[in-house]
Amino acid sequence: MSRSFSRPMERDAAGPGQSTSRPPLPILTTLRFFAAAEVVAFHVAQTKPAWSSPVGILSGLMSGGYSAVVFFFVLSGFILAYVHTGENGRAGCNVSATRFWRLRFARIAPAYYLGLLLALPIVTQVVAQSHWSDWKIAVGLASVVVFLQAGGRPM
């Protein structure tokens, strides 16, 4: 279901039928898009040897990948807080923590697991060529499946 910028944002409040509206934030959503595009451009530049040192405007665009990730997450956190606070912005959060995390998981998990499925041929090839122990491979793959791949030391 697409969301039009002209309609107010509807948020899933504490229970059914308690949804309220807030003005949309199209400028911030656009900034999130450009931050995500910056991260993609940064990663593409890392994989192309000829693009390792771009010149002109491209050097500025493809060098801020790390900053763009931080900006994207801070902006996303602000938008989540905006959507889940009361009408005047001074009230507390209008959704319980467990409901919030269930809603986040339901929104993120399908795309995450589809991405893992699409990456499976590459992962299989990398694992087959690696010199890691079976234990490291098992722990690494299990941590990715349960969203904990960044929760420990690098292998």
Wavefront OBJ file of the C-alpha trace (Angstrom):
o trace
v 0.000 0.000 0.000
v 1.588 3.280 -1.057
v 1.452 6.368 1.084
v 0.728 9.673 -0.614
v 2.583 12.764 0.608
v -0.645 14.760 0.597
v -2.301 12.521 3.196
v -1.325 12.789 6.860
v 0.801 10.019 8.378
v -1.197 7.386 10.159
v 0.550 5.535 12.897
v -0.322 2.246 14.507
v -1.160 3.389 18.020
v -1.455 1.256 21.151
v -4.488 -0.582 19.862
v -6.860 -0.965 16.940
v -8.958 2.047 16.153
v -6.648 4.417 18.064
v -4.665 5.612 15.074
v -4.004 9.336 14.950
v -2.585 11.555 12.240
v 0.448 13.809 12.099
v 1.682 15.918 9.220
v 3.895 13.993 6.792
v 7.643 14.582 6.612
v 8.427 14.359 2.887
v 11.637 16.416 3.141
v 13.075 14.129 5.808
v 12.008 11.060 3.865
v 13.785 12.505 0.821
v 16.930 13.077 2.897
v 16.781 9.442 4.034
v 16.584 8.392 0.376
v 19.695 10.408 -0.517
v 21.577 9.048 2.499
v 20.719 5.492 1.423
v 21.746 6.305 -2.171
v 25.066 7.633 -0.849
v 25.691 4.362 0.976
v 24.921 2.356 -2.176
v 27.221 4.602 -4.273
v 29.973 4.210 -1.674
v 29.709 0.405 -1.781
v 29.619 0.301 -5.576
v 32.732 2.513 -5.701
v 34.506 0.089 -3.334
v 33.909 -2.819 -5.718
v 35.130 -1.060 -8.874
v 38.938 -0.604 -9.006
v 38.602 2.159 -11.608
v 36.341 4.104 -9.225
v 38.689 3.897 -6.246
v 39.593 7.572 -6.579
v 36.822 9.438 -8.400
v 37.371 13.066 -9.363
v 35.195 16.141 -9.255
v 31.727 15.941 -7.778
v 31.874 12.138 -7.684
v 34.727 12.213 -5.165
v 32.493 14.059 -2.727
v 29.507 11.857 -3.425
v 31.331 8.558 -3.051
v 33.439 9.361 -0.013
v 30.747 9.869 2.628
v 29.426 6.333 2.999
v 30.177 6.039 6.713
v 28.671 9.435 7.518
v 25.610 8.661 5.408
v 24.955 5.485 7.429
v 25.049 7.443 10.693
v 22.847 10.185 9.235
v 20.358 7.617 7.915
v 20.039 5.904 11.305
v 19.723 9.158 13.266
v 17.082 10.435 10.857
v 15.233 7.108 10.982
v 15.239 7.229 14.786
v 13.807 10.737 14.721
v 11.055 9.711 12.301
v 10.160 6.703 14.478
v 9.974 8.923 17.552
v 7.884 11.452 15.631
v 5.416 8.817 14.478
v 5.024 7.180 17.895
v 4.725 10.208 20.200
v 1.551 12.041 21.144
v -0.066 14.774 19.095
v 1.783 17.709 20.637
v 5.145 15.932 20.716
v 5.379 16.270 24.512
v 3.363 13.203 25.388
v 5.061 9.867 25.892
v 5.255 7.031 23.440
v 1.816 5.724 22.525
v 2.828 2.122 21.816
v 4.240 -0.525 24.146
v 7.812 -1.706 23.652
v 6.800 -5.260 22.776
v 4.243 -4.083 20.228
v 6.772 -1.646 18.752
v 9.403 -4.388 18.291
v 6.845 -6.795 16.849
v 5.807 -4.137 14.311
v 9.453 -3.365 13.451
v 10.255 -7.054 12.994
v 7.186 -7.573 10.802
v 8.279 -4.673 8.627
v 12.004 -5.475 8.390
v 12.140 -9.298 8.415
v 10.571 -10.049 5.000
v 13.041 -7.852 3.093
v 15.942 -8.987 5.288
v 15.292 -12.687 4.729
v 14.649 -12.149 1.014
v 18.046 -10.413 0.829
v 19.654 -13.343 2.645
v 18.013 -15.768 0.244
v 19.252 -13.802 -2.771
v 22.764 -13.639 -1.262
v 22.863 -17.373 -0.537
v 24.760 -18.352 -3.734
v 27.469 -15.773 -2.971
v 27.663 -16.753 0.696
v 27.935 -20.421 -0.253
v 30.851 -19.678 -2.566
v 32.642 -17.476 0.000
v 32.211 -20.073 2.754
v 33.450 -22.878 0.491
v 36.633 -20.918 -0.292
v 37.264 -19.692 3.260
v 39.818 -21.043 5.697
v 37.521 -20.574 8.692
v 36.789 -23.418 11.035
v 33.394 -25.105 10.897
v 32.599 -23.557 14.280
v 33.250 -19.987 13.051
v 31.162 -20.593 9.947
v 28.254 -22.020 11.960
v 28.322 -19.178 14.504
v 28.654 -16.575 11.754
v 25.748 -17.903 9.718
v 23.539 -18.405 12.783
v 24.215 -14.842 13.951
v 23.174 -13.440 10.568
v 19.897 -15.364 10.620
v 18.952 -13.879 14.024
v 20.045 -10.282 13.212
v 23.215 -10.403 15.369
v 25.902 -10.271 12.689
v 27.322 -6.987 14.029
v 27.056 -7.976 17.684
v 30.497 -9.494 18.183
v 34.105 -9.368 17.177
v 34.979 -9.739 13.510
v 35.919 -13.219 12.413
l 1 2 3 4 5 6 7 8 9 10 11 12 13 14 15 16 17 18 19 20 21 22 23 24 25 26 27 28 29 30 31 32 33 34 35 36 37 38 39 40 41 42 43 44 45 46 47 48 49 50 51 52 53 54 55 56 57 58 59 60 61 62 63 64 65 66 67 68 69 70 71 72 73 74 75 76 77 78 79 80 81 82 83 84 85 86 87 88 89 90 91 92 93 94 95 96 97 98 99 100 101 102 103 104 105 106 107 108 109 110 111 112 113 114 115 116 117 118 119 120 121 122 123 124 125 126 127 128 129 130 131 132 133 134 135 136 137 138 139 140 141 142 143 144 145 146 147 148 149 150 151 152 153 154 155
